[in-house]
Amino acid sequence: MGGLGIRELLVILVIALVIFGTKKLRTIGGDLGAAIGEFKKSMNAGEKDAEQKPLPQITGKDAEFAAADKQPAKPEQKSNV
């Protein structure tokens, strides 16, 4: 239960064929394939850029804040007011 089987996919394909027609369905399929290919290409390029770029070094006051973030937080004391 819950998955798409062969029958369901065929019904969807037939409905799409009736609604759009053969020429429009080919165009939609080609455009969708090109869009997926472009998406994969840009994702791979983003991964390569992330691997090649070194992380910037933190200096000055930013380094003090970063060091303070790494120290364990002190528990707050409750006031008896």
FENGIPE-V362761 format. One record per helix or strand of 3 or more residues. SS is the DSSP state (H for helix, E for strand). FROM is the first residue (numbers start at 0). LEN is the number of residues. Records with the same first field share a line. If there is no record, write none. Layout:
SS = FROM-LEN / FROM-LEN
This chain:
H = 5-15 / 21-31 / 60-10
